[in-house]
Amino acid sequence: LARADPAGALPLLEELADDACSVLGRGHWETVLAYGHVSRARLSAGDPNGALRVTAENHRAALETLGPDHRSTLNQLSERGRLEYRVGRPEDALRSMLLLLERARVSGVLTGAERLNRRFGVAQTLRALGRRAEALSLAASLLERHESTFGPGNRRTHQVRWFCRDVAVELRDHSTAAAYADADRELLRRSTTAAEPRFVTRLTEDAKIHLNAGHLDLAESLAREAYALAEERALPPEVRPAAAEVLAVLFGRRGDAAEAARWRARQEEGRPREESAAE
């Protein structure tokens, strides 16, 4: 019921949690677990601030009764940080995440994989705070550990590598971004069908990165591959114009006005009519 209709399930979940509180006490681990279900239902029902209020109280109760190093306390602290990030309070989220990592170091409760995931959360929060250089440095240090723990082609490892690529782009460090892009693209090429929309989109994104890094030949190769795959497989209409735009800019930089105009025309041809009209 909680998954199918979280808003409808809330009264029942709250009643069960309140009953657990009356019988076992607010800080008992089963009561903390019950209120955790209330928090998740609130979040699923579209009330992240309400979920955060429940989780913050849950963490305080667990801290007072179970202590700072109990698994239930650390779980609630982790959830608190995640929700603080979700509602746009990255400073608070960062404090919660760093406290969690410190308690985990002292207690040894979290597994190595769990600590890696929480540290990546810190990197994401640093990025949200505009501390991109710190975020990239931390994520880069985590990447090797992710590769050895989860495998180089694992979804989590891809996520860290994409993160490094995107933050490097934001820092305008296009050569570093290109290195991350190339490593991840080749792993993705081996693990997915080359004509899948997500892979073609990645080709175009990587072409833009190499274009900005001044690697015009590689940018051209990637953009042409993306355009050809999109055309051959009749992929979603927005895929081809994105690749054509890269090629139009590229040939403009090379001073080939005729070829740039040809790709600009292909870019316009591939766009939905509403989008072209809006411009």
N, C-alpha and C positions, 0 to 999 in steps of 0.2 A: 504493500500500500504506500509506504514512504517513497518508493521509487516512482510508482505510477502517478501518485497524487500527493506530493510532499506537503502542499498547503492543507489538504484535507486530512493528512495524517498527523499534523502538528498537535491538535488537541489531545489525541490519544498518546502520542509520544511524551508530551508534557505531563500528562496525568501519570504515566508510568514512571517518569523521572521523579516527580514529586512524591510518589509512593515509595520509591527506593530511598529518597532522602529522609522520609519520615521513619522508615524502618531501620535503615543502615547508617544514616548520617550523611551530611552533605559531602564530606571528603572521602567516603568509602570508594574504592576503585570501581565497584559496580554502579554506584550513583554517578560517578564521573563519566563512565561509559554511557549511561543512559542519557545524560545531558549532552554528551557528544552527538548522539543520534538526533537530539532536538536541534543542535546547531547545524548539522548537515542538512536537515530538512528545511530549516530557515534559508540556508544558502540556496538549496535547490528550488525553493519557492520564490527566489528573487529578492531575498532580504539579507544581503551580506552584512549590513550594519547590525541587524538583529542577531545574526550568527556570531558576529564578533563579540557582542555583549555577553552572550551565553558562554562562549569559549573563554573570555577573560575571567568571568566569575568561576568557571570550572577550573581554570588554572590556579586561581587564588585558593580555592577550596582544597585542591589536590596538594598544593604547596604547603598549606598549613597542616594538613593531616598526614600526608604520605611522605613529605619531605622533597627536597629539590632534585633528588636523583632517582626517584621512582619512575618506572616506565610510564605510568599514567600521567604523571606530572610533565615529563618531557614530551609526551605525545600532545598534550594540551598546549604547551609552550610552542611546539612546532606549528600546530594549527593556528594558534594566535598570530604568529608571525606571518603565516600565509594569508590570513584574513586581513591583517593590517595592510599588507601589500595590496590586496584585492580592493580595499576601500580607499586607496590613495593616501596611505599614511606610511610612506617608505622609511622615514626616520625611525618611527616606532617599530616597524618590521625589522629593520636592521638591528636594533637593540635586542629584540626578541631572538633573532637568529644567532647573533653572536653569543648571547647568554646560553642558548641551547647548545651550541658547539662547545662552550667552556664546560658546562655541566656534563656533556657527553664525554669529554676528554677525561674529566675527573672520575666519572662513574663507570665508564666503559660499557654503558648500557646499549648504545646504538652500534649496529654493525658497521663495518667499513663502507659498505655500499650506501647505507643510510647517511653516514657522515659526508660522503661524496655528494649525494643529492642535496643535503642541507647547505654545503659550502657553495654549490652552484646557485642555490637560492640567494646566497649572499652576493654573488657576482651579479645576478639579475637585479637585485635591489640597489647595488652600487650604480648600475647603469641607469636605473630609474631616478636616482638622485643626481645624475649628471656627472658622476665620478667615473667616467668611461675608461680612463687610463688604468685606474685601479681594478675596474671590472675586467678589462682585457687581461691584465697581468694575472689575476686570480684564476680566470677561466683557462688561460693558457697553461697554468701550472696543474690544473685539474685534468686537462685533456689526456695526458699520458696515463694517469691513474684510471680514467674512464676506459681507455683502450685496453689496459691490462685487466681491469675488473670485469667489464661488460663485453669487450670485444670491439675492434675498430669499426665494424659495420652495425653495431647495436644502435637502436633508436636513440637511447640516451646519449651515446657518444656522438652521433650525428648532431643532436641538439646542441651539445657543447661546441662542436666545430662550427656549426652555423652561427652560433652566438658570437664566437671569436671573429668570424668573417664579417658579420654585420656591425659589430662594435668597431672593428678596424676601419670599415667604410665610414662610420660616423666620425671617427678620428681623422679621416682623410689619409689614412695610411694604406694606400691602395695596393702597394706591393705586398704588404703583410696579408691584406684581405685576399689578394689573388692566390697566395700560397695556401691559405686555408680552403679557398674555393676549389682549387685544383685537386687537393687531396680528397676532399669530400665528394667531389663530382665523380671521380674515378671509382670510388667505392660504391656510390649510388648507381653508377653505370653497370656495375657487375651484379647488383642486387635487385634491379628492377627492369621492367620492360622499357627499352629506350624510347618508345613512342608514347609513354604515359604522360599526361599533361604536366604532372609535377616535375618530371625530369626535363621536359622541354622548357618549362618555366625556369628551372635552375640553369639550363644552358644560357638562356637570355640574361638572367641576373649576372652570371659569371662573365658573359661577354661585356656587360656594362662595366664590371669591375676592371677587367683587363683594358677596356677602352680608357678608363680614367687613369689606369696605371701607365698608359702609353704603349701597351703591348698590342699594337694595331693588328698585326697579322693573326695572333691568336684570337683576338676579339672578333675579327672577321670570320674566322673558321667556326667559332662557337655559334655566332649569330646565324650564319648560313645553315649550319646543321639544325639549329632550332627551327628556322623558317621552313626548311625542306621537310623535316619530320611533321611539322604542323600541317603543311600543305598535303603531304602524302596520306596522313591519317585522319584528315578532316577534324582536327582538334578544335576546342572551343575558339570562337571568333577573336577573342582578345589576344591569343597567343601569337599569331602572325604579325599583327601591327607592332607589337613590342619588339620583336626581332628585327623587323624592317626599320624601326626607328633607330636602333643601334647602328645598322648599316648606313642609314642616311647620315647620321652624325659622323660616323667613321670616314665616309668618303668626302664629307665636307671638310674634315680636318686634313685629309690628304690633298685637298684642292681639286678634287674631281667633281666639278659641279654637275655634270651630266649624270653621272652615276648616283650622286646624292639625290638629285631630283627624281630619278627613276625609283629609288627606294622610298623616297618620301611619298610618291604617288601610290606605291604598294601599301605603305602604312595607312594612307587615307582610304584606300579601297577596302582594306580589311576591317575597318572600324564599323561598329553598328551605326546606322544612319542617325539615330537620336544623338549619339555622342558627337558625331561630326557636326550636326546642326547646332548643338549647344555651344560649340567652340566658335 
